[in-house]
Amino acid sequence: MGIVRPMLPLYLASIKLETSMVGIIVSISMAGMILGESLSGMIADRFGMRLPLLLSTLVCGLTLFGFVLGTSLPLLVIFSFFWGCFRVIMVGPVRGYMAEAAPPDKRATYIAISSAILSLSRGVGALPGGIIVDRLGFDWIFYVAGMLAIAGSLGVISSTKPTPMPALKNNDGLSAQSKRKWMPAFILLIVIGMFGFLNIGILLTYVPLLGTEVMGISATSVGLIFTVNGLATMAFSVPGGVIADKIGKRTAMMLGLGICAVAMGGIAWTRDFHWVLGLAVVHALGMALFMTSAIGVLTDFVTHGRLATYIGLYGGIGENSGLMLGSAIGGFVWQWLGVSATFITALISCGIGILLCLLLKKVMVEETSETIYNT
């Protein structure tokens, strides 16, 4: 899906939609992601890994072909929503599988491995997506991405051995008393994830428009920015997980958001391609730290039992709501206040996330065990 995601705002702009409407359409796909990832963990916990993998490849691939059927607003809304829903339905189960398999003191590192794999997919696809657009036109990114997804589904179907989730351990962490202890921290973590991912929603949606409409670069160059960003996220994910396990996951979350804030402030200031490329690497470092650390914090208080369900809920309601808000709000800020204000909005969201991380420590001290306090 890395082929389509960076090019989608450019495609929508090419069919003469206003910037605010581009943001709304992209945010609708994020709304689909909220639903898909929120349900993904429950599906995996009940049916195993194969069903989410099949939905994330076959159904998602078929949905992509819908984008070339027409450019009417109702069709764009429908296909954007379902594409968003099914393309993330494997993320929660993969994270949950890795977290369940990890030793308690290595969870951030193990989760970082899954983040690195997903980042590799996003990074590898972005540059070819830009080349396809420049050489063949926008329709072909949907053809190519759809065929690749369907080819992946054939691999899932041909697999003779289903991949179950790790066995539940006496439903630990899910009693009513236990839930009362960690639920306030879980809710606050969702809110922090929302603000943390609001900045990446702005990055993913409006850096392509910054590149083509303001800086005057090609779609291939936009693809290069996101390829570098994705590969850098992959490269930083495992070291970021190791750092989080060493310095504390909450501290690593704040450090990651601070780095992202610096990157977004730089993008608000510069109009030079090379600076944006370098700042995309800086942003990747921050997001690698933040993403792995946030999931690591979650696995500290939901230690076993339905872990994929709660990771899916965090990803769907927290991360993907932030992506949706970033895409939607950014379009109006761009249109009313200008380009720089759009990326300053992302900087502000990182700052709010850092303040909430300070509150997270207080909630965890009051509501959770001494073990969680020491993370």
C-alpha positions as CSV (number, residue, x, y, z in Angstrom):
1,M,0.0,0.0,0.0
2,G,3.1,2.2,0.1
3,I,2.6,2.7,-3.7
4,V,-0.8,4.4,-3.3
5,R,-0.7,6.3,0.0
6,P,1.8,9.1,-0.9
7,M,0.2,9.5,-4.4
8,L,-3.4,9.7,-3.3
9,P,-3.4,13.4,-2.4
10,L,-1.8,14.2,-5.7
11,Y,-4.4,12.1,-7.5
12,L,-7.2,13.9,-5.8
13,A,-5.6,17.3,-6.6
14,S,-5.2,16.2,-10.2
15,I,-9.0,15.8,-10.6
16,K,-9.5,19.4,-9.4
17,L,-10.6,18.9,-5.8
18,E,-9.9,21.7,-3.5
19,T,-7.2,21.2,-0.8
20,S,-9.8,21.1,2.0
21,M,-11.7,18.4,0.1
22,V,-8.5,16.4,-0.5
23,G,-8.1,16.4,3.3
24,I,-11.6,15.3,3.8
25,I,-11.4,12.4,1.4
26,V,-8.1,11.2,2.9
27,S,-9.5,11.5,6.4
28,I,-12.4,9.3,5.3
29,S,-9.9,6.6,4.5
30,M,-8.5,7.2,8.0
31,A,-12.0,6.7,9.4
32,G,-12.0,3.3,7.6
33,M,-8.6,2.6,9.3
34,I,-10.2,3.4,12.7
35,L,-12.8,0.7,12.1
36,G,-10.5,-1.8,10.5
37,E,-7.7,-1.7,13.1
38,S,-10.1,-1.5,16.0
39,L,-11.8,-4.8,14.9
40,S,-8.6,-6.5,13.7
41,G,-7.3,-7.6,17.1
42,M,-10.7,-9.1,18.0
43,I,-10.8,-11.0,14.7
44,A,-7.3,-12.4,15.2
45,D,-8.0,-13.4,18.8
46,R,-11.1,-15.3,17.8
47,F,-10.1,-16.7,14.4
48,G,-6.3,-16.6,14.2
49,M,-4.0,-14.6,11.9
50,R,-5.0,-16.0,8.5
51,L,-8.4,-14.2,8.2
52,P,-6.9,-10.7,8.9
53,L,-4.1,-11.4,6.4
54,L,-6.6,-12.5,3.8
55,L,-8.9,-9.4,4.3
56,S,-5.9,-7.1,4.2
57,T,-4.7,-8.5,0.8
58,L,-7.6,-9.8,-1.3
59,V,-10.4,-7.4,-0.3
60,C,-8.0,-4.4,-0.1
61,G,-6.7,-5.2,-3.6
62,L,-10.2,-5.5,-5.1
63,T,-11.1,-2.1,-3.5
64,L,-8.2,-0.4,-5.2
65,F,-9.6,-1.1,-8.6
66,G,-12.7,0.9,-7.6
67,F,-10.7,4.1,-7.8
68,V,-10.3,3.9,-11.5
69,L,-14.1,3.3,-12.1
70,G,-14.9,7.0,-11.8
71,T,-14.0,10.2,-10.1
72,S,-17.4,11.2,-8.7
73,L,-17.4,12.3,-5.0
74,P,-19.7,9.5,-3.7
75,L,-17.5,6.8,-5.3
76,L,-14.3,8.3,-3.9
77,V,-15.9,8.4,-0.4
78,I,-16.9,4.8,-0.6
79,F,-13.7,3.4,-2.0
80,S,-11.5,5.5,0.3
81,F,-13.4,4.3,3.3
82,F,-13.2,0.6,2.4
83,W,-9.6,0.9,1.3
84,G,-8.6,2.4,4.6
85,C,-10.6,-0.2,6.5
86,F,-9.0,-3.3,5.0
87,R,-5.5,-2.1,4.4
88,V,-4.7,-1.9,8.2
89,I,-6.6,-5.0,9.4
90,M,-3.4,-7.0,9.7
91,V,-1.5,-4.3,11.8
92,G,-3.1,-5.0,15.2
93,P,-2.7,-8.8,15.0
94,V,0.9,-8.6,13.9
95,R,1.7,-6.2,16.8
96,G,-0.2,-8.4,19.2
97,Y,1.6,-11.6,18.0
98,M,5.0,-10.0,18.5
99,A,4.1,-8.6,22.0
100,E,2.7,-12.0,23.2
101,A,5.8,-13.7,22.0
102,A,8.2,-11.2,23.6
103,P,9.9,-11.5,27.1
104,P,8.6,-8.8,29.4
105,D,11.8,-6.8,29.4
106,K,12.1,-6.9,25.5
107,R,8.6,-6.0,24.4
108,A,9.5,-2.6,22.9
109,T,12.3,-4.3,20.9
110,Y,10.0,-7.1,19.6
111,I,7.3,-4.6,18.6
112,A,9.9,-2.5,16.9
113,I,10.6,-5.5,14.6
114,S,7.0,-5.5,13.4
115,S,7.1,-1.7,12.9
116,A,10.3,-2.1,10.8
117,I,8.6,-4.6,8.5
118,L,5.6,-2.4,8.0
119,S,7.9,0.6,7.4
120,L,9.8,-1.3,4.8
121,S,6.6,-1.9,2.8
122,R,5.8,1.8,3.0
123,G,9.3,2.8,2.0
124,V,9.8,0.4,-0.8
125,G,6.5,1.3,-2.5
126,A,6.7,5.1,-2.4
127,L,9.4,5.7,-5.0
128,P,8.0,3.2,-7.6
129,G,4.6,4.9,-7.1
130,G,6.0,8.3,-8.0
131,I,7.7,6.8,-11.1
132,I,4.5,5.1,-12.2
133,V,2.6,8.3,-11.9
134,D,5.2,10.3,-13.9
135,R,5.5,7.7,-16.6
136,L,2.1,6.0,-16.9
137,G,-0.5,8.2,-15.1
138,F,-2.4,7.9,-11.8
139,D,-4.7,5.0,-12.9
140,W,-1.7,2.7,-13.0
141,I,-0.8,3.0,-9.3
142,F,-4.2,1.5,-8.5
143,Y,-3.8,-1.3,-11.1
144,V,-0.3,-2.2,-9.8
145,A,-1.1,-2.0,-6.1
146,G,-4.3,-3.9,-6.6
147,M,-2.5,-6.7,-8.5
148,L,0.2,-6.9,-5.9
149,A,-2.3,-7.2,-3.0
150,I,-4.2,-9.9,-4.8
151,A,-1.0,-11.8,-5.5
152,G,-0.3,-11.6,-1.7
153,S,-3.7,-13.0,-1.0
154,L,-2.9,-16.1,-3.1
155,G,0.1,-16.7,-0.9
156,V,-2.2,-16.6,2.2
157,I,-4.8,-18.9,0.6
158,S,-2.1,-21.4,-0.5
159,S,-0.7,-21.6,3.0
160,T,-1.7,-25.0,4.4
161,K,-1.0,-24.2,8.1
162,P,-3.0,-21.4,9.8
163,T,-1.0,-19.1,12.1
164,P,-2.7,-19.0,15.5
165,M,-2.3,-16.2,18.0
166,P,-0.2,-17.3,21.0
167,A,-2.3,-19.1,23.6
168,L,-4.0,-17.0,26.2
169,K,-2.7,-17.4,29.8
170,N,-5.6,-17.7,32.1
171,N,-7.1,-14.5,30.8
172,D,-4.6,-12.5,32.9
173,G,-5.0,-8.7,32.8
174,L,-8.7,-8.9,31.9
175,S,-10.5,-9.3,35.3
176,A,-12.8,-6.4,36.4
177,Q,-10.4,-5.4,39.2
178,S,-7.4,-5.4,36.9
179,K,-9.3,-3.4,34.2
180,R,-10.2,-0.7,36.8
181,K,-6.5,-0.3,37.6
182,W,-5.2,0.2,34.0
183,M,-8.2,1.5,32.1
184,P,-7.5,5.2,32.9
185,A,-3.9,4.8,31.7
186,F,-5.2,3.0,28.6
187,I,-7.6,5.8,27.7
188,L,-5.0,8.5,28.2
189,L,-2.5,6.5,26.1
190,I,-5.2,6.5,23.3
191,V,-5.4,10.3,23.5
192,I,-1.6,10.6,23.4
193,G,-1.6,8.4,20.3
194,M,-4.2,10.6,18.7
195,F,-2.1,13.7,19.1
196,G,1.1,11.9,18.2
197,F,-0.3,10.6,14.9
198,L,-2.1,13.9,14.1
199,N,1.3,15.2,13.1
200,I,2.0,12.2,10.8
201,G,-1.5,12.6,9.2
202,I,-0.4,16.1,8.2
203,L,3.0,14.9,7.0
204,L,1.5,12.1,4.8
205,T,-1.3,14.2,3.3
206,Y,0.3,17.7,2.8
207,V,4.0,17.0,2.1
208,P,3.0,15.7,-1.3
209,L,1.1,18.9,-2.0
210,L,3.9,21.0,-0.6
211,G,6.2,19.3,-3.0
212,T,4.2,19.5,-6.2
213,E,2.2,22.7,-5.7
214,V,4.6,24.9,-3.7
215,M,8.1,23.5,-4.4
216,G,7.4,22.4,-8.0
217,I,9.0,19.0,-7.7
218,S,7.8,15.8,-9.6
219,A,5.7,12.9,-8.2
220,T,8.9,10.8,-8.4
221,S,10.6,13.2,-6.0
222,V,7.7,13.1,-3.7
223,G,7.9,9.3,-3.8
224,L,11.6,9.6,-2.9
225,I,10.8,11.6,0.2
226,F,8.5,8.9,1.5
227,T,10.8,6.1,0.5
228,V,13.6,7.7,2.5
229,N,11.1,8.3,5.4
230,G,9.9,4.7,5.3
231,L,13.3,3.2,5.1
232,A,14.6,5.5,7.9
233,T,11.7,4.4,10.1
234,M,12.6,0.8,9.4
235,A,16.2,1.4,10.2
236,F,15.4,3.3,13.4
237,S,12.6,1.0,14.7
238,V,14.7,-1.7,16.3
239,P,17.3,0.6,17.8
240,G,14.4,2.8,19.0
241,G,12.9,-0.3,20.7
242,V,16.2,-1.0,22.4
243,I,16.5,2.6,23.6
244,A,12.9,2.5,24.9
245,D,13.7,-0.6,26.9
246,K,16.8,1.0,28.3
247,I,15.7,4.6,29.2
248,G,12.0,3.9,29.9
249,K,9.1,3.8,27.4
250,R,7.4,6.9,28.6
251,T,10.6,8.9,28.4
252,A,11.2,7.5,24.9
253,M,7.7,8.6,23.9
254,M,8.4,12.2,24.9
255,L,11.8,12.2,23.2
256,G,10.2,10.8,20.0
257,L,7.5,13.5,20.0
258,G,10.1,16.2,20.6
259,I,12.1,15.0,17.6
260,C,8.9,15.0,15.4
261,A,8.1,18.6,16.6
262,V,11.6,19.7,15.4
263,A,11.1,18.1,12.1
264,M,7.7,19.6,11.5
265,G,8.9,23.0,12.5
266,G,11.7,22.7,9.9
267,I,9.2,21.6,7.2
268,A,7.1,24.7,8.0
269,W,10.1,26.9,7.5
270,T,11.9,25.4,4.4
271,R,10.9,25.2,0.8
272,D,14.0,23.3,-0.3
273,F,13.8,19.7,-1.5
274,H,17.0,18.6,0.2
275,W,16.0,20.1,3.5
276,V,12.6,18.4,3.4
277,L,14.3,15.1,2.5
278,G,16.6,15.4,5.5
279,L,13.8,16.5,7.8
280,A,11.8,13.4,6.7
281,V,14.7,11.3,8.1
282,V,14.6,13.2,11.4
283,H,10.8,12.7,11.6
284,A,11.3,9.0,11.0
285,L,13.6,8.8,14.0
286,G,11.0,10.5,16.2
287,M,8.1,8.3,15.0
288,A,10.1,5.1,15.4
289,L,10.8,6.0,19.1
290,F,7.2,7.1,19.7
291,M,5.4,4.2,18.0
292,T,7.3,1.3,19.6
293,S,7.4,3.0,23.0
294,A,3.6,3.6,23.1
295,I,2.8,0.0,22.3
296,G,5.4,-1.1,24.8
297,V,3.7,0.9,27.5
298,L,0.4,-0.7,26.6
299,T,1.8,-4.2,26.9
300,D,3.1,-3.4,30.4
301,F,-0.4,-3.1,31.8
302,V,-2.2,-5.5,29.5
303,T,0.3,-8.3,30.0
304,H,-1.7,-11.3,28.6
305,G,-5.1,-12.2,27.3
306,R,-6.7,-10.5,24.3
307,L,-3.6,-8.4,23.9
308,A,-4.1,-8.1,20.1
309,T,-7.6,-6.8,20.8
310,Y,-6.4,-3.9,23.0
311,I,-3.5,-3.1,20.6
312,G,-6.0,-3.0,17.8
313,L,-8.2,-0.7,19.8
314,Y,-5.3,1.6,20.5
315,G,-4.2,1.6,16.9
316,G,-7.7,2.2,15.6
317,I,-9.1,4.7,18.0
318,G,-5.8,6.4,18.9
319,E,-3.3,6.3,16.0
320,N,-5.8,6.3,13.1
321,S,-8.1,8.9,14.7
322,G,-5.0,11.1,14.8
323,L,-4.3,10.4,11.2
324,M,-7.8,11.3,10.3
325,L,-7.8,14.5,12.2
326,G,-4.5,15.5,10.8
327,S,-5.7,15.0,7.2
328,A,-9.0,16.8,7.8
329,I,-7.8,19.7,9.9
330,G,-4.7,20.3,7.8
331,G,-6.7,20.9,4.7
332,F,-8.7,23.8,6.3
333,V,-5.5,25.2,7.9
334,W,-3.7,25.1,4.5
335,Q,-6.6,26.9,2.8
336,W,-7.3,29.5,5.5
337,L,-3.9,30.2,7.1
338,G,-1.4,29.0,4.6
339,V,1.2,26.3,4.1
340,S,3.5,27.0,7.1
341,A,0.6,27.1,9.5
342,T,-0.4,23.6,8.4
343,F,2.9,22.1,9.6
344,I,3.1,24.3,12.7
345,T,-0.3,22.7,13.7
346,A,1.6,19.4,13.6
347,L,4.3,20.8,15.8
348,I,1.7,22.0,18.3
349,S,0.1,18.5,18.4
350,C,3.5,17.0,19.3
351,G,3.8,19.5,22.1
352,I,0.4,18.6,23.5
353,G,1.4,14.9,23.3
354,I,4.5,15.6,25.4
355,L,2.4,17.3,28.1
356,L,0.0,14.4,28.2
357,C,2.9,12.0,28.6
358,L,3.8,13.8,31.8
359,L,0.2,13.3,33.0
360,L,0.5,9.6,32.0
361,K,3.1,9.0,34.6
362,K,0.8,10.4,37.3
363,V,-2.1,8.2,36.2
364,M,0.1,5.1,36.0
365,V,1.5,5.8,39.5
366,E,-2.0,6.2,41.0
367,E,-3.9,3.5,39.1
368,T,-1.4,0.7,38.2
369,S,1.1,-1.5,39.9
370,E,4.7,-0.6,41.0
371,T,5.9,-2.7,38.1
372,I,4.3,-0.3,35.6
373,Y,5.6,2.7,37.5
374,N,9.2,1.5,36.9
375,T,8.9,1.3,33.1
